[in-house]
Amino acid sequence: MMNTKISNKDVLWNYIGIIISMISNFIMLPFMVRYMDSEILGLWYVYLSIGGIVTLFDFGFTPTFARNIAYSWNGAECIQKENVIYSESGKANYELLVKIIKISRIIYLLISGIALLALLTIGTIYISCLSKNIYNNTVILSWLIYSIAIFLNIYYGCYTMFLRGIGAVSCYNKINIAARLTQIIISVLLLMLGFGIIAVSVGYCLYGFVLRFSSKHFFLKSYGIDQYIKRYKRITKSEGQTLFRVMWYNAWRDGIVTFSNYITNQAGTLIVSTFLSLTETGIYSLTVQLVTAILTISGGIYSAYQPTLQAAYVLNNKKMMKEKMGMIMVANLYIAFAGVLGLSLVGPYIIKIFKPSMMLSRTVILGIAVYLFLYKRQNTYASFISNMNCLPYVKSYILSGLCGIVLAVIFMKYFNLGIWGLIFGQFIPQAVYNYWKWPNYVLSYLECSIPEFIRIGNEGIIEVLKGKIR
């Protein structure tokens, strides 16, 4: 028996949710370009990068809690530092589930408080220095709203994680769509009314509010979790400490990996803003945003099936893991290739219509796309490994991330390579090891060759298209 079951409907809603999220950015982008000058647009991307840094404060608890929620939902007898005691019945372990929920509430309250303090102090100083030529009450207010949004997103973000952990893919994505539509309507309306960067800050804040609070309601009420929270009211201090120590074992490792991912994906904006103008920072960040949107869509099938992969591991069903992972990776390749090709052909023309002075380079688009595709591909394999409650890739991620920063700075500062310095600087360390190591690790675990993996993937895609998901 498996409590986590993903249907065609779940996969469809997952893609609808992803596409709506991406479309929301595309819909708002022309208005942002139209109603915000280049410096303010560049500043907004800096906001997002700083927000990415602050979310690192959870230091790996988000993926750790998500895994353990999935384990307990699918009947794991107990949580261990590594691996899982396999379940024979597959029935949900509600007592363990409730303990994890209660521990998470305490931890996320502490994390969100520290994050808000950092944003209002260090973050404010950085923003004021970076935007000293345009720093005014509008920037101050927009930064305050953005800081509050980050606080709410972290504190209540665990509930979105809980929904995905139990496989409530359709429910989560319906909520996400409602939240995105709220963000679009409010942001565009306020932009047209002349509120500038305040408009996108308010829209972002309302998006997080709707998503998190709705997720909390549906998780507790619609899935009846609240009755089990009432039933298992108490968790002793010793139980809490033991559970925390077990989860912390991999949480800090997950945190290191998250930090490395941030360095690779987000810190580029901060590096570019150091050596190039805010206008050039905006162009770089826009290109990354467009490419990331495509790769998020191509990677959506993994996010839909991840709860199933976790459940299959708890039930020791390696055959299912092989079938699902093969289908995921082959579909990911096809969708990414088609999307990047389309973006490189029409993207520069579309942006030029809305902002003639903002020129996107096709070669830069392709360079960023190749680098990010290979990086996100290795991340997918690493995430599959983490489903088994082990993280052997931590050291290589740390080393590659640090080397990427050093090389990027050297290439940009001493060789004047501009954006290409950032691309090559981060590409080289990953290509040396991570790009090939973790795909091979997974294939070895699944006892599968590359040709067999591709064959299984193609067969799985055909079955999905025929509506015959097993």
C-alpha positions in Angstrom: 0.0 0.0 0.0 1.3 3.5 -0.9 -0.4 6.6 0.5 1.4 8.8 -2.0 0.0 8.2 -5.4 0.5 10.6 -8.3 -2.0 10.5 -11.1 -2.2 12.1 -14.6 -4.4 14.8 -13.0 -1.7 15.6 -10.4 1.0 15.9 -13.1 -1.3 18.1 -15.1 -2.0 20.4 -12.2 1.7 20.5 -11.4 2.4 21.7 -14.9 -0.5 24.2 -14.8 0.9 25.5 -11.6 4.4 25.8 -13.0 3.2 27.4 -16.2 1.0 29.9 -14.4 4.0 30.8 -12.2 6.2 31.3 -15.2 3.5 33.2 -17.1 3.0 35.5 -14.1 6.6 36.6 -14.5 6.2 37.0 -18.3 3.0 39.0 -17.8 4.5 41.3 -15.2 7.8 41.7 -17.1 6.5 44.1 -19.8 4.9 46.2 -17.2 8.0 46.2 -15.0 10.1 47.1 -18.0 7.6 49.8 -19.0 7.0 51.4 -15.6 10.3 50.9 -13.9 13.5 52.5 -15.2 16.6 50.3 -15.7 18.2 51.1 -12.4 15.1 50.4 -10.4 14.6 47.1 -12.3 18.1 46.1 -11.5 17.5 47.0 -7.8 14.5 44.7 -7.8 16.6 41.8 -8.9 19.1 42.6 -6.2 16.1 42.4 -3.7 15.4 38.9 -5.0 19.0 37.9 -4.7 19.1 39.1 -1.1 15.9 37.3 -0.4 17.6 34.2 -1.7 20.4 34.6 0.7 18.0 35.1 3.7 16.1 32.0 2.8 19.3 30.1 3.4 18.8 30.8 7.1 16.6 27.6 7.2 19.9 25.8 6.8 18.5 22.7 5.2 15.5 22.1 7.3 13.0 22.5 4.4 14.2 19.5 2.4 14.8 17.5 5.5 11.3 18.1 6.9 9.8 17.4 3.5 11.5 14.0 3.3 10.5 13.0 6.8 6.9 14.1 6.3 6.9 11.8 3.2 8.5 9.0 5.2 6.0 9.2 8.0 3.0 9.7 5.7 4.0 6.4 3.9 4.4 4.5 7.2 8.1 4.7 8.1 8.4 3.2 11.6 10.9 5.8 12.8 13.4 8.4 11.5 17.1 7.6 11.4 20.2 9.8 10.6 20.7 7.8 7.4 18.4 5.6 5.4 14.9 4.6 6.6 13.4 1.5 8.3 11.3 0.2 5.4 7.5 0.0 5.9 5.6 -3.2 5.1 2.1 -1.8 5.6 2.5 1.6 4.1 0.0 3.0 6.6 0.6 6.6 7.8 2.5 7.0 11.1 0.4 9.9 12.4 2.2 10.1 15.7 5.5 10.6 14.1 4.0 13.0 11.6 2.6 15.2 14.4 6.0 15.2 16.2 7.7 16.4 13.0 5.1 19.2 12.5 5.5 20.5 16.1 9.2 20.5 15.9 9.1 22.4 12.6 6.9 25.1 14.0 9.4 26.0 16.7 12.3 25.9 14.3 10.7 28.1 11.6 9.6 30.7 14.2 13.2 31.1 15.2 14.6 31.1 11.7 12.0 33.7 10.4 12.8 36.0 13.3 16.5 36.0 12.7 15.9 36.5 8.9 13.7 39.6 9.5 16.3 41.1 11.9 19.1 40.6 9.3 17.0 42.2 6.5 16.1 45.2 8.5 19.7 45.9 9.6 22.4 44.5 7.3 20.1 44.3 4.3 18.9 47.9 4.7 22.5 49.2 4.9 23.5 47.2 1.8 20.5 48.5 -0.2 21.1 52.1 0.8 24.8 51.9 -0.2 24.0 50.2 -3.5 21.3 52.6 -4.5 22.7 55.8 -3.0 21.9 57.8 -6.1 18.2 56.7 -6.1 17.7 55.9 -2.4 14.5 57.6 -1.2 11.3 56.9 0.8 9.9 54.8 -2.0 12.9 52.5 -1.9 12.8 52.4 1.9 9.1 51.4 1.9 9.4 48.8 -0.8 12.3 47.2 1.1 10.3 47.1 4.3 7.4 45.4 2.6 9.7 42.9 0.9 11.4 42.1 4.3 8.0 41.4 5.9 7.1 39.2 2.9 10.3 37.1 3.4 9.4 36.8 7.2 5.9 35.4 6.4 7.2 33.1 3.6 9.8 31.5 5.9 7.5 31.2 9.0 4.5 29.7 7.2 6.4 28.1 4.3 6.5 24.8 6.1 2.9 24.2 5.2 3.5 24.3 1.5 6.3 21.8 2.1 3.9 19.6 4.1 1.3 19.5 1.3 3.9 18.4 -1.2 5.4 15.9 1.3 2.1 14.0 1.5 1.7 14.1 -2.3 -1.2 16.7 -2.4 0.1 18.0 -5.7 -3.2 19.1 -7.2 -4.2 20.9 -4.0 -0.9 22.7 -3.7 -0.9 23.9 -7.3 -4.5 25.1 -7.2 -3.5 27.3 -4.2 -0.3 28.4 -6.0 -2.4 29.4 -9.1 -4.7 31.5 -6.9 -1.7 33.2 -5.2 0.0 33.9 -8.5 -3.1 35.5 -10.0 -3.4 37.7 -6.9 0.2 38.8 -7.4 -0.3 39.6 -11.1 -3.4 41.6 -10.6 -2.1 43.7 -7.7 1.4 44.2 -9.1 0.2 45.3 -12.6 -2.5 47.5 -11.2 -0.1 49.3 -8.8 2.5 49.6 -11.5 0.0 51.3 -13.8 -0.9 53.6 -11.0 2.8 54.7 -10.7 3.9 52.9 -7.5 7.0 51.5 -9.1 9.1 49.1 -7.0 6.5 49.3 -4.2 4.0 47.7 -6.6 6.1 44.5 -7.1 7.0 44.3 -3.4 3.3 44.5 -2.4 2.4 41.9 -5.1 5.2 39.6 -3.9 4.0 39.9 -0.3 0.4 39.1 -1.1 1.5 36.1 -3.2 3.3 34.6 -0.2 0.4 35.4 2.2 -2.2 33.7 0.0 0.0 30.7 -0.7 1.2 30.0 2.8 -2.0 30.6 4.7 -4.2 28.7 2.3 -1.7 25.8 2.4 -1.9 25.8 6.2 -5.8 25.6 6.0 -6.0 22.8 3.5 -3.2 20.7 5.2 -4.8 20.9 8.6 -8.5 20.8 7.6 -8.9 19.0 4.3 -6.5 16.2 5.2 -7.7 15.9 8.8 -4.3 16.5 10.2 -5.7 18.8 12.9 -7.5 15.9 14.6 -4.2 14.0 15.0 -2.5 17.1 16.3 -5.2 17.3 19.0 -4.8 13.6 19.7 -1.0 13.7 20.1 -1.0 16.9 22.1 2.3 16.5 23.9 5.8 15.8 22.8 8.3 15.5 25.6 11.5 17.5 25.8 13.6 14.3 25.4 11.5 13.2 22.3 11.9 16.7 20.8 15.6 16.8 21.4 16.1 13.3 20.0 14.0 14.0 16.9 15.9 17.3 16.4 19.3 15.6 16.6 18.3 13.0 14.1 17.0 15.6 11.6 19.9 18.0 12.2 22.3 15.2 11.0 21.2 15.8 7.4 19.6 19.2 7.8 23.0 21.0 8.0 24.2 19.1 5.1 21.1 20.0 3.1 21.8 23.6 4.2 25.4 23.5 2.8 24.0 22.2 -0.5 21.3 24.9 -0.6 24.0 27.5 0.0 26.1 26.1 -2.8 23.0 26.2 -5.1 22.4 29.8 -4.1 26.0 30.7 -4.9 25.6 29.0 -8.3 22.2 30.4 -9.2 21.7 33.7 -7.3 25.0 35.1 -6.2 25.7 35.8 -9.9 23.5 38.9 -9.7 25.4 40.2 -6.8 28.8 39.5 -8.5 27.6 41.2 -11.7 26.3 44.2 -9.8 29.7 44.6 -8.3 31.6 44.8 -11.6 29.0 46.0 -14.0 26.3 48.7 -14.0 22.7 48.2 -12.6 21.5 48.3 -16.2 23.8 45.4 -17.2 22.8 43.6 -14.0 19.2 43.9 -15.1 19.9 42.4 -18.5 21.9 39.5 -17.0 19.2 38.8 -14.4 16.5 39.0 -17.0 18.3 36.4 -19.2 18.7 34.1 -16.2 15.1 34.6 -15.3 13.9 33.6 -18.8 16.2 30.5 -19.0 15.3 29.5 -15.4 11.6 29.7 -16.3 12.1 27.2 -19.1 14.2 24.9 -17.0 11.7 25.1 -14.2 9.0 23.9 -16.6 11.2 21.1 -17.9 12.0 20.1 -14.3 8.3 20.2 -13.2 7.8 16.5 -13.8 10.4 15.7 -11.2 8.7 17.9 -8.6 5.4 16.2 -9.3 6.8 12.7 -8.9 9.2 13.3 -6.0 6.7 12.3 -3.3 6.2 9.0 -5.3 10.0 8.4 -5.4 10.2 9.0 -1.7 7.3 6.6 -1.0 8.9 4.0 -3.3 12.1 4.2 -1.3 10.2 3.7 2.0 8.6 0.6 0.4 11.9 -0.5 -1.1 10.4 -0.6 -4.6 13.4 -0.1 -6.8 11.6 -1.0 -10.0 9.2 1.9 -9.6 12.1 4.3 -8.9 13.8 3.2 -12.1 10.7 3.6 -14.2 9.8 7.0 -12.8 13.3 8.5 -12.8 13.9 7.4 -16.4 10.7 9.0 -17.6 11.5 12.2 -15.6 15.0 12.7 -17.0 14.2 12.0 -20.6 11.1 14.2 -20.6 13.3 16.9 -18.9 15.7 16.8 -21.8 13.1 17.1 -24.5 11.2 20.0 -22.9 14.4 21.9 -22.0 15.8 21.6 -25.6 12.5 22.8 -27.2 12.1 25.7 -24.7 15.7 27.0 -25.0 15.6 26.8 -28.8 12.4 28.8 -28.8 13.7 31.4 -26.4 16.9 32.0 -28.4 14.9 32.5 -31.6 12.2 34.8 -30.4 13.2 36.1 -27.0 15.4 39.1 -28.1 12.6 40.3 -30.5 9.9 40.2 -27.8 12.0 42.1 -25.3 13.0 44.7 -27.9 9.4 45.5 -28.5 8.8 46.5 -24.9 12.2 48.0 -24.3 14.3 48.9 -27.4 17.3 49.9 -25.3 17.5 46.5 -23.6 19.3 44.1 -25.9 19.4 40.3 -25.2 22.3 38.3 -26.8 21.5 34.9 -28.3 24.9 33.6 -27.5 24.6 34.7 -23.9 21.2 33.0 -23.7 22.6 29.8 -25.1 25.7 30.0 -22.8 23.6 30.5 -19.7 21.1 27.8 -20.8 23.8 25.1 -21.3 25.4 25.9 -17.9 22.1 26.0 -16.0 20.6 22.9 -17.7 23.6 20.8 -16.8 23.6 22.2 -13.3 19.9 21.6 -12.7 20.2 18.1 -14.2 22.9 17.2 -11.6 20.7 18.7 -8.9 17.8 16.5 -9.9 20.0 13.4 -9.6 21.3 14.7 -6.2 17.8 15.2 -5.1 17.0 11.6 -6.0 19.9 10.5 -3.8 18.6 12.7 -0.9 15.3 10.8 -1.1 17.3 7.9 0.3 18.1 10.0 3.3 21.8 10.2 2.5 23.8 13.1 1.0 27.2 12.0 -0.3 27.6 15.0 -2.6 28.0 17.7 0.1 31.7 18.2 -0.1 31.9 18.4 -3.8 29.1 21.0 -3.9 30.9 23.1 -1.3 34.2 23.0 -3.2 32.6 23.6 -6.6 30.5 26.5 -5.4 33.5 28.3 -3.8 35.7 27.7 -6.8 32.9 29.0 -9.0 32.9 32.3 -7.1 36.7 32.7 -7.2 37.0 32.0 -10.9 34.0 34.3 -11.7 35.6 37.2 -9.9 39.0 36.5 -11.5 37.6 36.3 -15.0 35.5 39.5 -14.5 38.0 41.6 -12.6 41.3 40.7 -14.2 40.3 39.4 -17.7 37.4 41.8 -18.3 35.2 39.0 -19.7 32.0 40.6 -18.4 29.0 38.2 -18.2 31.0 35.4 -19.9 33.4 35.6 -17.1 30.6 34.7 -14.7 29.3 31.9 -17.0 32.7 30.2 -17.5 33.8 30.8 -13.9 30.8 28.8 -12.6 30.7 26.2 -15.4 34.3 24.9 -15.1 34.3 23.7 -11.5 30.9 21.9 -12.0 32.1 20.2 -15.2 35.2 18.8 -13.5 33.2 16.5 -11.2 29.5 17.1 -10.3 28.1 17.1 -13.9 29.0 13.5 -14.4 29.5 12.0 -10.9 25.9 12.1 -9.5 24.1 10.9 -12.7 26.5 7.9 -12.7 25.9 7.4 -9.0 22.1 7.1 -9.5 22.4 4.8 -12.6 24.7 2.5 -10.5 22.2 2.4 -7.6 19.3 1.6 -10.0 21.5 -1.0 -11.8 20.7 0.7 -15.2 22.8 1.6 -18.2 22.3 4.9 -20.1 20.7 3.3 -23.2 18.3 1.3 -20.9 17.5 4.5 -18.9 16.6 6.3 -22.2 14.5 3.4 -23.4 12.6 3.2 -20.1 12.2 7.0 -20.2 10.7 7.0 -23.7 8.3 4.1 -22.8 7.2 6.0 -19.7 6.5 9.2 -21.6 4.4 7.2 -24.1 2.4 5.7 -21.3 1.8 9.1 -19.7 0.6 10.5 -22.9 -1.8 7.5 -23.3 -3.0 8.1 -19.7 -1.7 4.7 -18.5 0.4 5.8 -15.5 0.9 2.8 -13.3 
